[in-house]
Amino acid sequence: MARERPGRILLKVSGELLSGFSDGVYDDRMITSFCRDIKKITEEGVQVSLLVGGGNILRGSEMERLGLGRVPSDQAGMMATIVNSIILQNWLTRFNIMSQTFSSIPVGFLVAEYVPQRALELIEKGGIPVLAGGTGNTYFTTDTAAILRSIELNVDVMVKGTKVRGLYDGDPMRDPSANFIPHIDYQSYLDNRYGVMDMTAVMMAMQYRMPIIVFNIFELGNLCKVVMGEEIGTYIS
């Protein structure tokens, strides 16, 4: 079976996608493969916005080891997303993809300020806004930022690319009998407190009826399959 093919998506990826399978901060082969998939999607007429995390540069465990509090950790994380967004946006230009980085926090002349109307103008012209800085506020995750931007940019679905297939009723790494969940409603997700999406993000998605797809973006071909409507990953609605 197939899901309805979206006309406009917001794709949220972790910073770990950019580091790929390398030991460094960036994996040029992984980024190249990702940009090729984005090119294919846009050529199919799907409008795309991108929001990237900063986990390849800064990890929460590292911040804890350094003894940093939540506020400075979140501030550093927001800056990491800006670094990643600048690199990703410039990589997209190598594939002749029109794109622009927008930041929710001011960084002078380096990156344009995020204004929904400007991002929408770029989308309507066939370009891709690369959204940096999270929500611009501490204590909010990039998951929540992705839902907020999805609502503002009127996308059909927020697509989250991760390292896992989607949602399970247990930990498949520890419990081989854990069952994969292809579809779940918002309230059931919240009631069971699943961890693949931030609770605040799912509550906001429920309020504004923004569907979510969580899938394994590291599996070759999955991104294009998801966007083309194949039933890959878990659908939250």
N, C-alpha and C positions, 0 to 999 in steps of 0.2 A: 504494500500500500504506500501511497505518497501523501505528503502533506501539501497544503496549498503553497505554491511557490510565491515567496515574498517579492514585492517590487522595490522595497527599500529596507535595508537592515542596518543595525549597528553591531559591529563585531568587536567584542571585548576579548583581548588576549592578555595572558600574563607576560611579564617580562622574561620569564623562563623560555618562552617561545623563541625569543631573539638569541638566547644563549644556546638553544637547541641541544645537541648532543656533545657539544664541545666542553672543555674544561674552563674556557674563558668566559668573558662577559657577552661576547657576540659570536655567532656562528654564521659566517657569510653564506654557506650553502643553505642553511635553514631559512634565512631571511630571503634569499633569492627564490627559493621554492615557494615561500609564502607570497611574495610579490607576484610571481607568475600566476598563482591561483587567484589573487585579487584581480589581475588583468583579465583572466578568463571570465570571472564573474561579471565584471563591468562590461565586457564585450557581449555578454548575454542580456544586457540591459538592466541589470540590478544595480540600484543606487546603494553606495556603501559609505558608512562612516566608521572610523577606527578609533578605538580607545585602548591604550596599552598600559599595563602595570609597570612596576619598577623592580620586581623581585630579582632580576638578574644582577642588579646593582646593589640593592639593599634588601636584606631579609630581616623579618621580624626577630628571628632568633639571634641574629648578629646585633641588633639594636638592644636586645635584652642583655646580651653578654657585655655590651659597652656600658650598661647601666643607664641608658637614656630613658626618659619618661615618654609617655604616650604622645604628648604634643610635639616635642622636637623630633621624635621618630616619624610621626605623620608628616611633619613639615619636610624632613629629608626625603621621605618617600614621594611626596608630591614633586620635588625637584628631580628625583630619579625618573619619574614618568615624562618630564619635559625633555630630559636628555634622550631617552628612548624614542620619543615622538619625533624629535628633530632628525635623528638617525634614520628612522623608518620612513619618514616623509621624503627625505633625500634619496633613499633607496628606491622609492616608488617612482621618482623622476627618471631613473635609469630605464624604466619600462614605459616611458612616455605616458605616465599616469599623472594627470593634473591633480595636485594635492596641496594642502596648506595646513600647517600646524597652528592650532588655536590653544591658548592656555587660559585656564580659569583663574590663575594668579598672575599678576604683572611681572614681567621679566624684561622690561625695557624694549629695546629695538629687536631683540633676538627672536621673539615669537609674537604673533598677533594676539590681541586680547580676544577671548571667546565671547562672541555675541551670537545668540541663536540665529538671528536674521542673516548674518554674514555667512554662517556655516550653511544655512539653507540655500542661499544664493549660489554657493559653490556646488552644492549637491545638484541643484537644478541645471547647472551648466555641465554636469557630468563629472565633476571633480569629487575628490575625497577629502573631507576634513579629518585631520588626525588630532584627536582631542586629548590634551595634556592637563596635568595638575589636579586630577580627580575632581571633586566638587569645589575645591578651593578652601575647604574647611577641614580641620582636624576632627578625628573621631568618626569620619565617614570613609568607607572603603571604596575602592575602584568599582566594585560591584554596584554599589549605590550610585556612584557617578554614572555608570553605564545606563542604569535604568532612568535616571534623571535626564540624561542627554537623549535617550531614546524617546522619551515623552516629548521633550522640547523640539526634537527634529522630526517628530511624527513618523517614526519608522513602523514597519509592520511587525517586526519581531527583533528582540535583542538576542544575539547569538553569542554564547560564551564558549571560547575554545580553551580546553584544559588538557591535562594529561590522562584523564579518566574517560571511560566510555559514556558515563552519565551518572545516573542515580541508582543506588542499590539499597535494598532493605537491610543491609549489613555491610561489613567491611570485606570485600571480596579477596583482599590480600590475606586476611586472617581466617575467613570463613568461606570455603569453596562452595558451600550451599547457598550463599547469598544470592538473591534473585535480582536481576536487572529490572528497573522500572522504566518502561518506555514513555509513560505519561502519568502526570500527577497534577491535581488541582492545587492552587495556591494554599488553601486552608489546610489541606492534608500535609503539605510540605511544612508549613509552620507548626502544626500540631506535633509532628514527628521530629522537628528541629534538625532536619538534615543539614549537613555542613558544606555542601558543594556550592551553595549560594548564600550570601549574607542575609540574615533575617530582615534587616531594615530594607534591603533592596527588594526582597520578595513581597514585603508588606506594601511598599510603594507600587510595585508592579500590579499587585492585586487591586489596589485602589484605583489605578488608572487603566486596568485591563491590558497591560502590556505583556504579551506572551514571551516566554524565554525558552531557548534551546541550549542545553548543555551537552557538549560532545567532545570527543578526543580529536583535537586538531593535529596531533602529532602523527596520526595514522594517515598515510599517503592517500590523497584523493577525497578525504572526508569533508573538507571545507566546501568543495564544489558540490558534492553530493547533498550536503545539508541545504545549501542555498538553492539548489535545483529542486528541492522538495522531497528528497528521499528521507525515509524515517530512520535517520541516524541520531543517536543520542536520546536524551530525555527531554520531553516537551512539558513545560510547566505553564498552565493556563487556568 
